[in-house]
Amino acid sequence: MQHFTNLAEFAAHAGQSLGETQYMTITQEAVDLFAQATGDNQWIHTDPERSKQESPYTTPVAHGFLTLSLAPKLLAELYQIDSVKMAVNYGANKIRFSNAVPVGSQLRMKGWLHHAEPQNDNEDTSGTRAIIECVFEVEGEQKPACVAELIVLLFE
C-alpha cells in the first residue's frame, strides 16, 4: 500500500503506479447479490446449469459493472492519504469491459495516478480531483477484464 501524508504529496506522485491489489475470488454469491441489487438477472450471470450448456464460458460470469463496482474497495487497498477526510466517486472518462470474469476466478486491480489537480479552485474547499487508471486482471488471462479511467474527488 502506498502511504501519503497529504494531498500535495499524493499529487506529486502523478504519472506513477499505485501498485496492485491481492487477488480476490469472484463468487456466485457475490454475482447473485449484485444481480438482485441491480435487477440484472440475465442467465449468463445467475444460472450455472444453463451457462454450462449454452455459454461460451461454460460457467456464469460476473457483470461488468460488478467488476467496476469493486474499484473503491480495491483503491482503498492501493493507497491511503492521512489528511483526507472524505472521498467521492465523481465519474469516469473511459470504461472498457474487454474480457469476462468467470465465477470462481481470481481478480485483482492495478492502479496508476494519471494526475491530481485542485477541484473548485475558486471556492473555499481543499479538494483535489484525481484521475486514476484502474486495470482489472483475471489470473491467467492476458487481456484485462476491465480498464477504467476513474475520477475521484478527495477532500482534506
C-alpha positions as CSV (number, residue, x, y, z in Angstrom):
1,M,0.0,0.0,0.0
2,Q,1.2,3.5,-0.9
3,H,1.0,5.9,2.0
4,F,0.8,9.7,1.6
5,T,0.7,12.3,4.3
6,N,-1.4,14.8,2.4
7,L,-2.9,15.7,-1.0
8,A,0.2,17.6,-2.1
9,E,2.3,14.5,-1.6
10,F,-0.3,12.4,-3.4
11,A,-0.4,14.9,-6.3
12,A,3.4,14.8,-6.6
13,H,3.0,11.0,-7.3
14,A,1.3,11.8,-10.6
15,G,2.4,9.6,-13.5
16,Q,3.4,6.7,-11.3
17,S,1.9,3.4,-10.3
18,L,-0.1,3.0,-7.1
19,G,0.6,-0.8,-7.2
20,E,-1.6,-3.8,-7.4
21,T,-4.0,-5.5,-5.0
22,Q,-4.1,-9.1,-3.8
23,Y,-6.3,-11.4,-5.9
24,M,-9.8,-11.9,-4.7
25,T,-12.2,-14.7,-5.6
26,I,-15.3,-13.8,-7.5
27,T,-18.1,-16.0,-6.1
28,Q,-21.5,-16.9,-7.4
29,E,-23.0,-15.4,-4.2
30,A,-21.5,-12.0,-5.0
31,V,-22.8,-12.2,-8.6
32,D,-26.2,-13.2,-7.4
33,L,-26.4,-10.4,-4.8
34,F,-25.3,-7.9,-7.5
35,A,-28.0,-9.2,-9.8
36,Q,-30.6,-8.9,-7.1
37,A,-29.4,-5.3,-6.2
38,T,-29.4,-4.2,-9.8
39,G,-32.2,-6.2,-11.3
40,D,-29.8,-7.6,-14.0
41,N,-30.7,-11.3,-13.7
42,Q,-29.5,-12.4,-17.1
43,W,-28.9,-16.1,-17.1
44,I,-25.2,-15.7,-18.2
45,H,-24.6,-14.4,-14.7
46,T,-27.1,-16.3,-12.5
47,D,-27.8,-19.7,-14.0
48,P,-24.9,-22.1,-13.6
49,E,-26.7,-25.0,-15.3
50,R,-27.7,-23.0,-18.4
51,S,-24.3,-21.4,-18.5
52,K,-22.7,-24.9,-18.6
53,Q,-24.9,-25.8,-21.6
54,E,-25.1,-22.5,-23.6
55,S,-22.4,-20.1,-22.5
56,P,-19.1,-20.0,-24.3
57,Y,-17.5,-19.6,-20.8
58,T,-19.3,-22.8,-19.5
59,T,-19.8,-21.1,-16.2
60,P,-21.6,-17.9,-15.1
61,V,-19.6,-14.7,-15.4
62,A,-19.6,-11.6,-13.3
63,H,-21.5,-8.5,-14.5
64,G,-19.1,-5.9,-16.0
65,F,-20.5,-3.3,-13.6
66,L,-19.9,-5.7,-10.7
67,T,-16.2,-5.8,-11.6
68,L,-16.1,-2.0,-11.9
69,S,-18.0,-1.5,-8.6
70,L,-15.1,-3.2,-6.8
71,A,-12.9,-0.2,-7.6
72,P,-13.5,1.8,-4.4
73,K,-12.7,-1.3,-2.2
74,L,-9.6,-2.1,-4.3
75,L,-8.4,1.5,-4.4
76,A,-8.5,1.5,-0.6
77,E,-6.1,-1.4,-0.7
78,L,-3.7,0.6,-3.0
79,Y,-3.3,3.9,-1.2
80,Q,-4.0,5.9,1.9
81,I,-3.8,9.7,2.4
82,D,-3.7,10.6,6.0
83,S,-5.2,14.1,5.6
84,V,-8.2,13.1,3.5
85,K,-11.5,13.2,5.4
86,M,-13.8,12.4,2.5
87,A,-13.5,10.8,-0.9
88,V,-16.3,11.0,-3.6
89,N,-16.6,8.9,-6.8
90,Y,-17.0,11.7,-9.4
91,G,-17.2,9.7,-12.6
92,A,-15.2,8.2,-15.4
93,N,-13.6,9.4,-18.5
94,K,-13.4,5.9,-20.1
95,I,-14.5,2.4,-19.2
96,R,-14.0,-0.7,-21.3
97,F,-15.1,-4.3,-20.4
98,S,-12.6,-6.3,-22.5
99,N,-12.8,-9.8,-21.0
100,A,-15.1,-11.9,-19.0
101,V,-14.7,-12.6,-15.3
102,P,-15.8,-16.2,-14.7
103,V,-17.3,-17.1,-11.3
104,G,-14.6,-18.8,-9.3
105,S,-11.8,-16.8,-10.9
106,Q,-9.2,-14.7,-9.1
107,L,-9.4,-10.9,-9.8
108,R,-7.0,-8.1,-8.9
109,M,-6.6,-4.5,-9.8
110,K,-3.6,-2.4,-10.7
111,G,-3.8,1.4,-10.4
112,W,-1.9,4.4,-11.9
113,L,-2.3,8.0,-10.8
114,H,-2.5,10.0,-14.1
115,H,-2.7,13.3,-12.4
116,A,-4.2,15.2,-9.5
117,E,-5.3,18.9,-9.6
118,P,-7.2,21.3,-7.4
119,Q,-11.0,20.9,-7.6
120,N,-13.1,24.1,-7.4
121,D,-10.1,26.4,-7.4
122,N,-12.3,29.5,-6.8
123,E,-14.2,28.1,-3.8
124,D,-13.4,27.6,-0.1
125,T,-12.5,23.9,-0.4
126,S,-9.3,21.9,-0.2
127,G,-10.4,19.3,-2.7
128,T,-8.3,17.5,-5.3
129,R,-9.6,15.8,-8.4
130,A,-7.6,12.7,-9.1
131,I,-7.6,10.7,-12.4
132,I,-6.8,7.1,-11.7
133,E,-6.4,4.4,-14.3
134,C,-7.7,1.0,-12.9
135,V,-6.9,-2.2,-14.7
136,F,-8.8,-5.3,-13.5
137,E,-7.0,-8.6,-14.3
138,V,-8.2,-12.2,-14.1
139,E,-5.4,-14.5,-13.0
140,G,-4.1,-16.5,-16.0
141,E,-5.6,-14.2,-18.6
142,Q,-3.5,-11.9,-20.9
143,K,-6.3,-9.5,-21.7
144,P,-7.7,-7.4,-18.8
145,A,-11.3,-7.8,-17.8
146,C,-11.9,-4.0,-17.4
147,V,-9.9,-0.9,-17.9
148,A,-11.4,2.3,-16.4
149,E,-10.1,5.8,-16.1
150,L,-11.9,6.9,-12.9
151,I,-12.3,10.4,-11.4
152,V,-12.1,10.7,-7.6
153,L,-12.6,13.9,-5.5
154,L,-10.6,14.0,-2.3
155,F,-11.1,16.5,0.5
156,E,-8.9,17.3,3.4
